[in-house]
Amino acid sequence: MNAKPTTVSVIIPNKNRSALLRETLDNLLNQTLKPFEIIVVDDGSTEPEYQEVVKDYGSKVVFTKNPKSGPGAARNYGLSLSTGHYIKFCDNDDVMTLNSLEVCVAELEKTGLPMVYSPYVYATSESKGNWKQKDVVLTYHPVGEKPFHDYMVRGYFTVIPAMLFTRELLTQVGPWLEETVYEDFHYLWKLTSLVPKPAHNNACCYFYRVHGNQTTGNQASDLIRDEAKVRIFRGLYDEFIPGKANYSAFTAALLHAKISDTLVQNPELPAYLRDGYQVTFLDKILKIYLQLENKLGRIQSKTDWQPFHGSNADSQVFDTYRSLLQ
């Protein structure tokens, strides 16, 4: 039987963090629009507490094991098992305002678009429900009028768990890269290749937990991160065809400049990443352009973020979102 059009499947990659996973599951089960299914894809948890989580939530949550390794593979596997009309990727240590699924589904149904993004905020929680703001609320405002790629190449990114998608869109996008670094940037780039201007709604918010046990990607060395960055960015750049892409030649040139800058800044990168790639004088000019644009943007936004990050520094906004966690 096919799921109803308003149904949401939530997919959670997991490895350990049993206590935080409980908080995430409770948050999802208390949403004003209940998830059609919650699928936890475990990636080799070793905590004995994890089996207690499986036991306690077993009738409400689908628990399965990842046949491969890494969060990208876990999301792919979870998606293959899911049956909901809408798809929400969620991390195993975060929460969202309890109206999030309801707000995002309503926005997609109102606009007819296959993808929506909402605000997120970096925050800490020393105990359950005791959330404290670590930075401004981001993407409170829409990114802008230009296609997403134009902002991404300038440093924009939004956490994918703060988004909701139709299953049809994700089928067109294809699988996540089975990487631990920049796989989310690659996925967002692919998404916005199909939907350059997604829907936006700031009536809900995703709380991105900041703590000492972050993801493998955040713990990777600079060399590993730069190698993945150049490899993935080069793949995206090589796909650019003038007149047949939904982003401009100037955006492609900025992407080329970012690749060049990384190659110059990290001479230890493998030789194969430099094969067939020429660092040009234009790359150097565009690097200066981006630096100036970045500095002016911070002055304009009066934060450490660019205007296209849609930041909101009003503490009352955070307090309002925090109140929507209960």
Summary of the structure (lengths in Angstrom):
residues: 326
radius of gyration: 19.9
end to end distance: 33.4
largest distance: 60.8
contacts: 1015
relative contact order: 0.14
helix: 45%
strand: 15%
